[in-house]
Amino acid sequence: MAKIIFTIICLAVASSAHAKSSIFKCTKDNKIVFSQHSCPTEFRQHKIEYQLGITTETDSDKRIKTEDPLQALLNKKTISKERLLQLLDSEVYRLRQENSYYEILRASELQKLERNRYWQKKEKNDPQYLESLDEMNQHFDQLVTANAGAIDVLIARKQLIEEEAAKAN
């Protein structure tokens, strides 16, 4: 059971991590909990790092103080405009890449639906097939629309920051 959970966590980390990421495996008695923060003192701690496709697990009972990046930003209340613009650009790029990925997934799902329709010897106007096709398209359209909305907001914010910087100069 623990191996299955560990595998699921590693896959989740793999899909969300670009270059390097780490989580903590907290163990107490025969209970295992995975966390993005250091384990409480009553738990034994193993650090699991994922970097460039390689997962390593090290026994580290040293406590590491992790700080939420958003909280750090709010506490310091300062970030250079250049860095903010860079972060906005990188997030817009990430969202556009995600939309491209959704289109690839949509094409894959469409092929899967087509194969099922073919092997079940159904016509292209079969109500069940059309319903599945419509559901799939609605799902991916919602994901793409949500990202497009976020991209619009980020671009508007970037333009506002650039205008403020131009007025200051």
Secondary structure as GFF3:
##gff-version 3
##sequence-region A 1 169
A	DSSP	alpha_helix	2	16	.	.	.	ID=ss1
A	DSSP	beta_strand	20	28	.	.	.	ID=ss2
A	DSSP	beta_strand	31	35	.	.	.	ID=ss3
A	DSSP	beta_strand	44	51	.	.	.	ID=ss4
A	DSSP	beta_strand	54	59	.	.	.	ID=ss5
A	DSSP	alpha_helix	69	76	.	.	.	ID=ss6
A	DSSP	alpha_helix	81	119	.	.	.	ID=ss7
A	DSSP	alpha_helix	127	168	.	.	.	ID=ss8
###
